[in-house]
Amino acid sequence: MEQAFSWVQALSSFFVFVVGALLLVIIVLFVIDVTQTKHTVRRNFPVVGRFRYVFEHMGEFFRQYFFALDREEMPFNRAQRSWVYRAAKGADSTVAFGSTLNLSPAGTPIFVNCPYPMLEEDTSPALPLLIGPYARMPYEAQSIVNVSAMSYGALSKPAVLALSHGSRMAGNWLNTGEGGLSPWHLEGGCDVVFQIGTAKYGVRDDSGSLSDDKLREVGEIEQVRMIELKLSQGAKPGKGGILPAEKVTAEIAKIRGIKSGEASISPNRHPDIESAVDLLDMIHRIRDVSGKPVGFKAVIGAYGWLDELFEEINRRGIESAPDFITVDSGDGGTGAAPMSLIDNVGLPIKESLPLVVDMLCKHGLRERIRVIASGKLINPADAAAALCAGADFINTARGFMFALGCIQALQCNKNTCPTGITTHNKRLQRGLVPENKAKRVQRYAETLRNEIGTIAHSCGVAEPRGLRRYHCRIVQDDGRSLPMDEIYPYV
Ligand SMILES: Cc1cc2nc3c(=O)[nH]c(=O)nc-3n(C[C@H](O)[C@H](O)[C@H](O)COP(=O)(O)O)c2cc1C
């Protein structure tokens, strides 16, 4: 009895202590809030005003589950993401009852099905396509859908491993991004596109210039099939970057060719390329040293420079041309970039892709230079529309991130990615098991290819690259659609 009494006494003293401590904390916060002068809401609504920050933060995670409609969120809505998740899991990709897609907004693509679609037995998947006929080692690319540039550093080791294994199983290429070539890119045995960014990571000398010796070593790796020179990317045209010292681990330093523990700066442009002449000289040099096909990646804004470039190619001879151009959309993704560049600089792919294709046609270079399109082409309809506009290949980064399990938590720049994809926190990486996710990468690539094919067959076309602008209509401001070849007439 006496013992029970002392328990009740202890518990009640504890309760009084907790309530007292809580009151004290509230009083302290109250005083801090009313006396501080930086935050209006906290000054006007002491203590309760603080919940605003908590809810704002939590809202990022919970909106998508409780409030957002299927077609509402950005950059990708639930319907777009769910399609990738289902494709990656190999789940049933059919939907019931009818479309939830509003067909009225301007820009919506509508494909023109034909009365006599292709019979299954008369169709074929996209055929392999040769890139770089004048390189010592041309590349016959097998897959029409491929993994867009994302560096090891932006991505975690298990994410790169899953992409590498999955890409080998699906037969697509994996682009290294600008952070150099890591053993994890190669481990799965897939085809690799080596990207050279403005800091020339992986192929630079001590001063940050291109090193022919290092480039030769990269070119000697059989798995490296092509080299992409990055002029710009959609999310941050004209922006370099700084890799903070704490991120420059011994491993990253070795892969990138920089000093361990020291911050590294990427210039906002290749210091040695400032004209069409420089660009073609650099492409020639890289192709000559590496032996591999070479192209460049850019987001298009101003476009007069393309005329200059194509005229210079025709002056030098078509061998001098880049073997491919990767056209990235102004609304492309990245690990981290200023909002002004992410939002408002660079043309979206819907405009830039037909523009580039038409300029290539005008200069008689369409057959010589392959066109790769990227930027929110994560679902079959968007990818098929890009093929109608004239793309030869589709690249996607965020599509494959969703296949890896990305939940669009928008934390790629914080090292706190809850799905282990863009974090170097080992605890968070634990959830991403490469063997399992590699299978998802494979299924996503295969299902995307198949469903692009399904759209093509419905339009009476036997294989995806047979899609033309007249197979797609684009909804206009007044809600009516116009054929793409009327909006962008063939040159
Ligand atoms: C995490 C992340 C890292 C990226 N890193 C690079 C890079 O190193 N080099 C590059 O050219 N593009 C990079 N990108 C851009 C993508 O390659 C791609 O061009 C862009 O995201 C548009 O494709 P998407 O809409 O399919 O993601 C990155 C994108 C993401 C999301």
The ligand as an ORCA input file, in Angstrom:
! r2SCAN-3c Opt
* xyz 0 1
  C      19.770     14.415    -59.673
  C      20.058     14.918    -61.063
  C      21.378     15.082    -61.468
  C      21.662     15.551    -62.753
  N      22.976     15.668    -63.152
  C      23.236     16.063    -64.425
  C      24.577     16.101    -64.901
  O      25.538     15.768    -64.204
  N      24.771     16.515    -66.194
  C      23.736     16.874    -67.026
  O      23.961     17.206    -68.186
  N      22.461     16.806    -66.596
  C      22.189     16.417    -65.324
  N      20.883     16.316    -64.914
  C      19.802     16.666    -65.881
  C      19.228     15.425    -66.564
  O      20.215     14.696    -67.228
  C      18.117     15.771    -67.575
  O      18.685     16.502    -68.629
  C      16.971     16.575    -66.998
  O      16.658     16.190    -65.695
  C      15.712     16.424    -67.854
  O      15.299     15.084    -67.923
  P      14.115     14.489    -66.996
  O      12.969     15.437    -67.078
  O      13.827     13.154    -67.576
  O      14.652     14.428    -65.623
  C      20.591     15.860    -63.630
  C      19.265     15.695    -63.213
  C      18.994     15.226    -61.948
  C      17.554     15.045    -61.548
*
